Amino acid sequence: MVNTAFIAIEKFIRDRSMLYFKGNKRQVLKARLEERVAFLGLPDLASYLDFLQSSGSEESTLMDLITTNETFFFRNGSQFDYLMKNIIPAMEIKRGMQVISSWGKQNRPLLLPS
């Protein structure tokens, strides 16, 4: 059963970050919140909500807790491989130009299509 404090925390997160938690992700959020409540020595989520609303730094800690902190832009290499091998060549054929796939292959100024 989801209590009103959990719903209020979800709304707090959504209002400040536009992050939505559905299905399994909602259970992950609940587990992470419960871990945080235990770490802080608070009795329940209602107490955590009060703490969250009154603390100047807890919002940042919460956002760090609930998000993936991976900053490596190319972390999903297969997606970029697909982009370079399929999508970009198709775009270049459509435009009649080979610009993007030649990046880094030559030491000359880059000409972008207008």
C-alpha positions as CSV (number, residue, x, y, z in Angstrom):
1,M,0.0,0.0,0.0
2,V,1.3,3.4,-0.9
3,N,0.8,6.1,1.7
4,T,0.2,9.8,1.3
5,A,3.7,10.8,2.3
6,F,5.1,8.6,-0.5
7,I,2.7,10.3,-3.0
8,A,3.7,13.7,-1.7
9,I,7.4,12.9,-2.2
10,E,6.7,11.6,-5.7
11,K,4.9,14.9,-6.4
12,F,7.8,16.9,-4.9
13,I,10.2,15.0,-7.2
14,R,8.0,15.4,-10.3
15,D,7.5,19.2,-9.6
16,R,11.2,19.9,-9.4
17,S,12.7,17.5,-11.9
18,M,9.9,16.2,-14.2
19,L,10.9,12.7,-13.3
20,Y,8.0,10.2,-13.2
21,F,8.2,6.7,-11.6
22,K,5.9,4.0,-12.9
23,G,5.7,0.3,-12.6
24,N,8.9,-1.3,-11.3
25,K,10.6,2.1,-11.1
26,R,8.1,3.2,-8.5
27,Q,9.1,0.2,-6.3
28,V,12.8,1.2,-6.8
29,L,12.0,4.7,-5.7
30,K,10.1,3.4,-2.6
31,A,13.1,1.2,-1.7
32,R,15.6,4.0,-2.1
33,L,13.4,6.3,0.0
34,E,13.1,3.7,2.7
35,E,16.9,3.3,2.8
36,R,17.3,7.0,3.1
37,V,14.8,7.2,5.9
38,A,16.7,4.4,7.8
39,F,20.0,6.1,7.1
40,L,18.7,9.4,8.6
41,G,17.2,7.5,11.6
42,L,13.7,8.9,10.8
43,P,10.6,6.9,11.8
44,D,8.7,7.0,8.5
45,L,8.2,8.7,5.1
46,A,6.1,11.4,6.6
47,S,9.0,12.4,8.8
48,Y,11.3,12.3,5.7
49,L,8.9,14.5,3.8
50,D,9.0,17.1,6.6
51,F,12.8,16.9,6.6
52,L,12.9,17.2,2.8
53,Q,10.8,20.3,2.9
54,S,12.7,22.0,5.7
55,S,16.3,21.0,4.7
56,G,18.2,23.2,2.3
57,S,20.4,20.4,1.1
58,E,18.3,17.3,1.2
59,E,16.6,18.0,-2.2
60,S,20.0,17.7,-3.9
61,T,20.8,14.5,-2.0
62,L,17.4,13.1,-3.0
63,M,17.9,13.9,-6.7
64,D,21.3,12.2,-6.5
65,L,19.8,9.2,-4.8
66,I,17.1,8.6,-7.4
67,T,18.9,9.3,-10.7
68,T,21.6,7.5,-12.6
69,N,24.8,9.5,-12.1
70,E,26.5,8.4,-15.3
71,T,27.9,11.3,-17.2
72,F,29.7,9.4,-19.9
73,F,28.0,10.6,-23.1
74,F,28.9,7.6,-25.2
75,R,28.0,5.0,-22.5
76,N,25.6,3.2,-24.9
77,G,28.1,2.5,-27.7
78,S,25.8,0.3,-29.8
79,Q,23.4,3.1,-30.2
80,F,26.0,5.4,-31.6
81,D,27.3,2.7,-33.9
82,Y,23.8,2.3,-35.3
83,L,23.6,6.0,-35.7
84,M,26.9,6.2,-37.6
85,K,26.2,3.1,-39.7
86,N,22.5,3.6,-40.5
87,I,20.9,6.9,-39.7
88,I,23.6,9.3,-40.7
89,P,24.4,7.7,-44.1
90,A,20.6,7.7,-44.9
91,M,20.4,11.4,-44.0
92,E,23.5,12.2,-46.1
93,I,22.0,10.3,-49.1
94,K,18.8,12.2,-48.7
95,R,20.6,15.5,-48.7
96,G,23.2,14.5,-51.3
97,M,26.1,15.3,-49.1
98,Q,28.6,13.4,-47.1
99,V,29.4,15.7,-44.3
100,I,28.8,14.1,-40.9
101,S,30.4,10.7,-41.5
102,S,33.5,12.4,-42.7
103,W,34.1,14.3,-39.4
104,G,37.6,13.7,-38.2
105,K,38.7,11.9,-41.3
106,Q,40.2,15.0,-42.9
107,N,41.9,18.1,-41.6
108,R,39.7,20.6,-43.3
109,P,36.9,23.0,-42.3
110,L,33.5,21.3,-41.8
111,L,30.8,22.4,-44.2
112,L,27.3,21.9,-42.8
113,P,24.2,21.7,-45.0
114,S,22.0,24.8,-44.8
